[in-house]
Amino acid sequence: MFDFEKFDVYIKAKQFTKEITELIASLKNANPRLIDQLQRASISITLNIAEGAGRYSKADKKHFYTILIPLPAQTLPHFLILGIIPKRMLFILLGQ
């Protein structure tokens, strides 16, 4: 097991990505490009956590973890455009 897999934020991000994937599977007539962007935005959260954890210097780690802060919010416009905001996603996006 890698160190980042123990981080609470990684566990939550992984769950977020799983829930996004399940939501996407239920959307039949949505714009495929929008769906692709939503999927990539959710995956990028876990990828940046892993990449940041793999950095050696504190400055590098800080840089990647700072990048993480706005990433969940980047998925919100996708939900708004799709006309949906699942309650669970809203709690995740708001950090609750």
N, C-alpha and C positions, 0 to 999 in steps of 0.2 A: 504494500500500500504506500502510495506517495503521501508526503506531508499534507499537501493541499486537500487531499480527500478527507482529512479529518476536520477541516475548517467548517464551522457552522455555515458560513456564507457560501461555501462551495456546495454543501449539502442542499441548502435552500435554492441555490441557482440551478442545480441539477434537477430538483423537483419542479422548479419553474419551467425549465426546458421540457420536461416530460409532460407537464400540463398543457403547455403551448402545442406540443406535438399532438396530443389527444384532441385538443380543440381544433386544430387544423384538419385532422381527419374527419371531423364532423361538418366542416364547411364544404358544401358541394359546389356552389356557384360563385365562389369568391375569385377575385382577380389572382391568377397564378403568380404574377410578379410580386404582388403585395404579400401573398402567403409566403413566398420564398424569402422576402425581406424580413418578415416577422420571424421565421424560423432561424435565419442567420443572425438576427439581432439577439435572440434568446440564447443561441449557442455561443455567441461571442463572449457572453458573460462568463461561462465556465472556462472557456479557452483563455481569457485574460487572467483569471484567478490562477490557473495552472501555470501560465507563462510567468506571471509575477512571482509565484512561489519558487520557480526555477532560477530566478535571478540571484546572483551572488552578493552584489552590493546592496546596502540598505537604500541607497538613492534609487537604484534601478527598481527594487521592490516597491518603494514608495510611488515611483512613477506609474507602474502598472496598476497598483491598487487605487491610485487617484483617478486613472482612466475608468476604473470600474464604477465609480459613484454614479454617473449619469446613465449608464447603460440600461438598467431596467426601465427607466423613463422613456428611452427611445422606442420601446414597444408600444407605449400608450397611443401615439398617433395611429398606429396600425389598427388598434382596436376601434378607435374613433371612426376611422375611414370605413372599416367593416361594419360599423353600426352596432358593435357589441362591446361590452366591458363585463366579462364574467366577474362575479363578486369575489371569487377566490383570487383572481388575478389582481384585482384592485387592492386587496389586502397585501399581496406580495409586493406590488409596486410601491405601496405606501410604507412598506417595511414593518407591517404588523403581523 
